[in-house]
Amino acid sequence: MSKAANTFKEELDQVRLVVKKLLSNRESIKVLEVGCGSSSFIKLQQNTYMVGIDISEKQLQRNDILNEKILGDIQTYNLPHSEFDLIVCWWVLEHLQYPEKALTNCLASLKENGIIVVAVPNVYSIKGLITKYTPHQFHIWVYRYILGKKLAGIEDNPPFHTFLRFFIGLESIKAFAYSNEFSVEYFGFHESVDQKNFRENHRIAGPAWSLVKLIIKVLSFGKVDAELTDLIVVLKNQKVVKDGAPARKLVKTIG
């Protein structure tokens, strides 16, 4: 790499601009936040109706921006057809045993020209591969004693159980999108805040960090990047939705 990776804030700002442009011609927007947790990363200025789905009732209760709350599993929940202008799936797919089912469910629920924002760890990074092939208790230990998050793993605090299927890699997501008549409007990698802070605190930077990145790239034949830990992709529905397509009303199940 000729320059440092984007920061999370830089990447988030870019994604917000892309989303704003793609939805600029809509007076009102219906949004589905998948694994909505207690906050939202994509904020819109238009008249917005917010729906959230999560398997955690506690996380749903903490989210005070939702108009509608659904307690359910995105892998199996029966979402309505052609219902949403925007779906945000932020740091969710890595926690699912069957992320392809979840993404299929989401794509079918988007309106014509609707978009989905998918944010996931980069499974083809050192951080991603270590996370994928180490047990959950190790993740908790890292959060508590390396990252200093003392409540990690307690009372619905992260880290959550992680599968990190290779399906959520960029090339797999792109192939899946094209096969379902979705275009890839944007994708970008960045370095996670946790890793960046860890490197800075331990003075892993400059020429030493560049050498580490180079060695890992060479040893992995260019497939693994030490710095690009996270990925954000924006997909757009290119299918024409036929009149009379089935639609089902979401039911508010919490709050």
Salt bridges, closest charged atoms under 4 A:
ASP13 OD2 - LYS9 NZ 2.96
GLU83 OE2 - LYS30 NZ 2.45
ASP85 OD1 - ARG26 NH1 2.52
ASP85 OD2 - LYS111 NZ 3.31
GLU94 OE2 - HIS95 NE2 3.50
GLU171 OE2 - LYS174 NZ 3.70
GLU191 OE2 - ARG199 NE 2.72
ASP194 OD2 - LYS149 NZ 3.24
GLU200 OE2 - LYS196 NZ 2.51
ASP225 OD2 - LYS217 NZ 3.15
GLU227 OE2 - ARG199 NH2 3.80
GLU227 OE1 - LYS213 NZ 3.19
